[in-house]
């Protein structure tokens, strides 16, 4: 067995239908009494207001300005909101945008985060953060941004549209697939990734078909948590591609979903153990084909051009990835990336 180091931040997970009602209790458990609620505008703000009300005097306000990819100006406004309200903690309510903004704030101040995810992206369980500045996305990994507590309430996902369920679920599947072949994988991460993929393969199609399927909703939320924990070991080609493309303004989850079959096809032969696990959990001798079929069955964009990638930007993205010297599980040159993106385009 290869040598490894398994080093993860402590995290408390509360999972139950109706668990959002325990948010005040969990904030008190963290020793916080001036938390700022972070959410997105619109429906996210409405849920954020509900959480603020549940917190009562422990909440100092609601900042419902989160945006996907966390543009620098959005991050700065969130930092100012937390500072001006003398917040001693953050409660992030929603999907990856809200949790991403909370991470950007926590990285600078820093403040503990309690996350209440409402999608399957899994970002609440990762140490990864990212902000955008112009056409570049600045990403990193830091234990300070890992939420101290996660409240998973499956009831909050019952109204999630099929397309959002599908995209965020395949986003989390990308975490798990990559976790099978990152250089710093550990036996724990590989086991969790395998379990997450098995659950998603069974239950994500059920959720997309019938959003009222409570059992499937619960299983997908568990899978999202497991998939997110996998990225404590770092990232490889898939996430590096998604981050560079995110800097160009492509939607995060949909981009992950479109890339997943292509990156899997590129890496599979160089990662025999990962390929064996993928064949087993996806019940297909060709894992890339199985993932492509899943994508085609879902109400999602199928190609990168469908989500706004301009063909002339492919060379730029390939050049950026080439500079990163990706080697696990195989080397990815700029030419390799141009070919991959051409197929995905």
Secondary structure by P-SEA (a helix, b strand, c coil): ccbbbbbbcbbbbbbccccccaaaaaaaaacccbbbbbbbcaaaaaaaaaaaaaaccccccccccccccccaaaaaaaaaaaaaacccbbbbcccaaaaaaaaaaaaacbbbbbbbcccccccccccccccccccbbbbbbbccccccbbbbbccccccccaaaaaaaaaaaaaaaaaaaccccccaaaaaaaaaaaaaaaccaaaaaacccaaaaaaaaaaaaaaaaacccccccaaaaaaaaaaaacccaaaaaaaaaaaaaaacccccaaaaaaaaaaaccccaaaaaaaaaaacccccccccccccccaaaaaaaaaaaacccccccccaaaaaaaaaaac
